[in-house]
């Protein structure tokens, strides 16, 4: 049973991370009680000690292994990836479940790839669709751990994709593709953090559980993103494309390309009076905020 108190106490795991920093700032701005930790999730004794010390009502798990500079790292570091993404994630969820603590896991929607039933421009992948992409070791670990983890009744699993912030932080999806020599041009679901992270707090505080595709509605291509970036942020910006076949020759691991169905998320958030803008509109507003923030 998840504990429910009048005063929420948040504990952010992976406290030095990019998304974690955004969540910490949001929670502080809202006047919430928030703590962060960098304790390794796979260290059970340390995890339990941290939970007993802080006594959170809600854990926000932003930890995990994505690889540096990208997911290709995971192909050569499989044991470390398993230790973090599988053993660690399950260990933290389990320790929280034993103490009646709600946990939100910031997971990934990069477990799908377009197929006959879900072509480009067609139906998006629903939360109930089985994963069909294992082209990277990173994605393979993520889909397997999600399947196991959702047997815990205290878990809210939020599937982000290609997260975007209002600045040109190195982890920002936009920053990454503006620095690539060439980019593919495929429509994808994206997560604009400005829109989605406040929604994550709403879902957590209301002790929602289960899996949610955690992206803005719709899909947007790399060229559309860069076109808006050029129009609003950096008029001198140019870029070049290459095909998926050409891309495959310069990367170790495959990349997920897909659109996620967001109906479940949109309908749930409407219950709390929260609206999430469509991805093209969201990007336009994001880039306007970026200019205002001086990030060009």
HUCORDA-V714112 format. One record per residue. RES is the residue in three letters. SS is DSSP state (hx for helix, st for strand, lp for the rest). PHI is phi in radians with two decimals (999 if undefined). Layout:
# HUCORDA-V714112
{{RES,SS,PHI} {RES,SS,PHI}}
This chain:
# HUCORDA-V714112
{{UNK,lp,999} {UNK,lp,-1.36} {UNK,lp,-1.23} {UNK,lp,-2.34} {UNK,lp,-2.24} {UNK,lp,-1.24} {UNK,lp,-1.96} {UNK,lp,-1.34} {UNK,st,-2.12} {UNK,st,-1.72} {UNK,st,-2.19} {UNK,st,-1.66} {UNK,st,-1.55} {UNK,lp,1.36} {UNK,lp,-1.09} {UNK,lp,-1.65} {UNK,lp,-1.39} {UNK,hx,-1.20} {UNK,hx,-1.11} {UNK,hx,-1.00} {UNK,hx,-1.10} {UNK,hx,-1.12} {UNK,hx,-1.13} {UNK,hx,-1.05} {UNK,hx,-1.10} {UNK,hx,-1.07} {UNK,hx,-1.13} {UNK,hx,-1.12} {UNK,hx,-1.09} {UNK,lp,-1.50} {UNK,lp,1.34} {UNK,lp,-1.45} {UNK,st,-1.46} {UNK,st,-2.41} {UNK,st,-2.17} {UNK,st,-2.23} {UNK,st,-2.57} {UNK,lp,-2.04} {UNK,lp,-1.02} {UNK,lp,-1.18} {UNK,lp,-1.09} {UNK,lp,-1.40} {UNK,lp,-1.54} {UNK,hx,-1.06} {UNK,hx,-1.07} {UNK,hx,-1.20} {UNK,hx,-1.08} {UNK,hx,-1.09} {UNK,hx,-1.06} {UNK,hx,-1.16} {UNK,hx,-1.13} {UNK,hx,-1.21} {UNK,hx,-1.27} {UNK,hx,-1.42} {UNK,lp,0.94} {UNK,lp,-1.29} {UNK,lp,-1.56} {UNK,st,-2.44} {UNK,st,-1.82} {UNK,st,-1.97} {UNK,st,-1.62} {UNK,lp,-1.84} {UNK,lp,-1.45} {UNK,lp,2.39} {UNK,lp,-1.90} {UNK,lp,-1.87} {UNK,lp,1.58} {UNK,lp,-2.26} {UNK,lp,-1.42} {UNK,lp,-2.71} {UNK,lp,-1.18} {UNK,hx,-1.02} {UNK,hx,-0.97} {UNK,hx,-1.12} {UNK,hx,-1.12} {UNK,hx,-1.77} {UNK,lp,-2.37} {UNK,hx,-1.20} {UNK,hx,-1.09} {UNK,hx,-1.12} {UNK,hx,-1.15} {UNK,hx,-1.11} {UNK,hx,-1.00} {UNK,hx,-1.47} {UNK,hx,-1.33} {UNK,hx,-1.91} {UNK,hx,-1.07} {UNK,hx,-1.11} {UNK,hx,-1.07} {UNK,hx,-1.20} {UNK,hx,-1.07} {UNK,hx,-1.17} {UNK,hx,-1.07} {UNK,hx,-1.16} {UNK,hx,-1.10} {UNK,hx,-1.18} {UNK,hx,-1.05} {UNK,hx,-1.15} {UNK,lp,-1.93} {UNK,lp,1.17} {UNK,lp,-1.78} {UNK,st,-1.28} {UNK,st,-2.24} {UNK,st,-1.78} {UNK,st,-1.86} {UNK,st,-1.47} {UNK,st,-1.80} {UNK,st,-2.35} {UNK,lp,-1.66} {UNK,lp,-1.44} {UNK,lp,-2.13} {UNK,lp,-2.25} {UNK,lp,-2.53} {UNK,lp,-0.87} {UNK,lp,-2.48} {UNK,lp,-1.08} {UNK,lp,-1.40} {UNK,lp,-2.34} {UNK,lp,-1.35} {UNK,lp,-1.00} {UNK,lp,1.48} {UNK,lp,-1.77} {UNK,lp,-1.15} {UNK,lp,-1.47} {UNK,st,-1.33} {UNK,lp,-1.53} {UNK,lp,-1.04} {UNK,lp,-1.49} {UNK,lp,-1.27} {UNK,lp,-1.16} {UNK,lp,-1.02} {UNK,lp,-2.23} {UNK,lp,-2.15} {UNK,lp,-2.38} {UNK,lp,-1.24} {UNK,lp,-2.22} {UNK,hx,-1.12} {UNK,hx,-0.96} {UNK,hx,-1.13} {UNK,hx,-1.07} {UNK,hx,-1.17} {UNK,hx,-1.14} {UNK,hx,-1.20} {UNK,hx,-1.21} {UNK,hx,-1.21} {UNK,hx,-1.08} {UNK,hx,-1.01} {UNK,hx,-1.31} {UNK,hx,-1.05} {UNK,lp,-1.30} {UNK,lp,-1.39} {UNK,lp,-1.45} {UNK,lp,-1.54} {UNK,lp,-1.79} {UNK,st,-1.82} {UNK,st,-1.89} {UNK,st,-1.89} {UNK,st,-1.93} {UNK,st,-1.57} {UNK,st,-1.46} {UNK,lp,-2.51} {UNK,lp,0.80} {UNK,lp,-1.10} {UNK,st,-2.29} {UNK,lp,-1.92} {UNK,lp,-1.50} {UNK,lp,-2.37} {UNK,lp,-1.74} {UNK,lp,-1.07} {UNK,lp,-0.99} {UNK,lp,-1.47} {UNK,lp,-1.10} {UNK,hx,-0.95} {UNK,hx,-1.13} {UNK,hx,-0.99} {UNK,hx,-1.06} {UNK,hx,-1.30} {UNK,hx,-1.27} {UNK,hx,-1.69} {UNK,lp,-1.23} {UNK,lp,-1.14} {UNK,lp,-2.51} {UNK,st,-2.25} {UNK,lp,-1.39} {UNK,lp,-2.17} {UNK,lp,-2.27} {UNK,st,-1.22} {UNK,st,-2.53} {UNK,lp,-1.33} {UNK,lp,-2.27} {UNK,lp,-1.96} {UNK,st,-1.50} {UNK,hx,-1.02} {UNK,hx,-0.98} {UNK,hx,-1.51} {UNK,hx,-1.59} {UNK,hx,-1.11} {UNK,hx,-1.05} {UNK,hx,-1.17} {UNK,hx,-1.08} {UNK,hx,-1.15} {UNK,hx,-1.06} {UNK,hx,-1.11} {UNK,hx,-1.13} {UNK,hx,-1.09} {UNK,lp,-1.61} {UNK,lp,0.95} {UNK,lp,-1.22} {UNK,lp,-2.33} {UNK,st,1.75} {UNK,st,-1.76} {UNK,st,-2.30} {UNK,st,-1.23} {UNK,lp,-1.90} {UNK,lp,-2.37} {UNK,lp,-1.20} {UNK,lp,-1.05} {UNK,lp,1.61} {UNK,lp,-2.36} {UNK,st,-2.42} {UNK,st,-1.46} {UNK,hx,-1.02} {UNK,hx,-1.15} {UNK,hx,-1.14} {UNK,hx,-1.05} {UNK,hx,-1.19} {UNK,hx,-1.13} {UNK,hx,-1.18} {UNK,hx,-1.06} {UNK,hx,-1.13} {UNK,hx,-1.17} {UNK,hx,-1.77} {UNK,lp,-1.77} {UNK,lp,-2.41} {UNK,lp,-1.01} {UNK,lp,-1.46} {UNK,lp,-1.24} {UNK,lp,-2.34} {UNK,lp,-2.66} {UNK,lp,-2.18} {UNK,st,-1.80} {UNK,lp,-2.55} {UNK,lp,-1.43} {UNK,hx,-1.05} {UNK,hx,-1.15} {UNK,hx,-1.18} {UNK,hx,-1.07} {UNK,hx,-1.06} {UNK,lp,-1.39} {UNK,lp,-2.05} {UNK,lp,-2.20} {UNK,lp,-1.39} {UNK,lp,-1.96} {UNK,lp,-1.18} {UNK,lp,-2.10} {UNK,lp,-1.36} {UNK,lp,-2.25} {UNK,lp,-2.89} {UNK,lp,-2.00} {UNK,st,-1.69} {UNK,lp,-1.34} {UNK,lp,-1.90} {UNK,hx,-1.01} {UNK,hx,-1.06} {UNK,hx,-1.15} {UNK,hx,-1.04} {UNK,hx,-1.17} {UNK,hx,-1.14} {UNK,hx,-1.15} {UNK,hx,-1.09} {UNK,lp,-1.08} {UNK,lp,-1.85} {UNK,lp,1.28} {UNK,lp,-1.92} {UNK,lp,-1.98} {UNK,lp,-1.94} {UNK,lp,-1.22} {UNK,lp,-1.04} {UNK,hx,-1.08} {UNK,hx,-1.15} {UNK,hx,-1.10} {UNK,hx,-1.11} {UNK,hx,-1.13} {UNK,hx,-1.06} {UNK,hx,-1.17} {UNK,hx,-1.04} {UNK,hx,-1.20} {UNK,hx,-1.15} {UNK,hx,-1.15} {UNK,hx,-1.09} {UNK,hx,-1.11} {UNK,hx,-1.07} {UNK,lp,-1.38} {UNK,lp,1.46} {UNK,lp,-1.70} {UNK,lp,-2.27}}
